[in-house]
């Protein structure tokens, strides 16, 4: 993911904004196609991929897509991340809607292509509460909090090692999926949930996967502001 000074620039030509949104679409498409595809293949092969393998697929695709597109678009791939960045002044609000449209559209396209290739198996990787909706809501909120805290720390603070941002963020996604996947699906991403939900018809609990990540991401970004800001405010340009 790119540094905050690049993310916060709002003076963009239509062509540059289109390229940034295009990069977001490619990254989000890759996330859903590979991650949800791993869920579907695991179902088709009676557990051949394994739960840990599925978790690794989500983490690895996030990592490589951040390396590939972070310098172009900031590599959000997640409406909750985009909104949280805007809410904390790290991303211009005028670019939020184009980013969200691109992310949601790419997620739906990836899920639709998976259905065309693999069929209606594994719920197209849709995230649904395994236990109660409230448990999943709480888990999605907490997992997204930590994800956004890590993203804000490694991808926007000028003092952090930017070259390792993709590894840290991908690792956080994989760890969250290992832990939370069996309970909530560990979506942490409204686009990742909506695309497979529309393709599979599993739309009953969409509110869980919108409310939890949106609240968790905002809390995570603001929490990092609280711990990183202080006398270092000037030096850490991406921090505050």
PyMOL commands that set and color helices and strands:
alter all, ss='L'
color gray80, all
select helices_A, chain A and resi 4-7+14-44+51-73+79-87+93-118+122-125+133-156+162-184+190-200+206-228
alter helices_A, ss='H'
color red, helices_A
deselect
rebuild
show_as cartoon
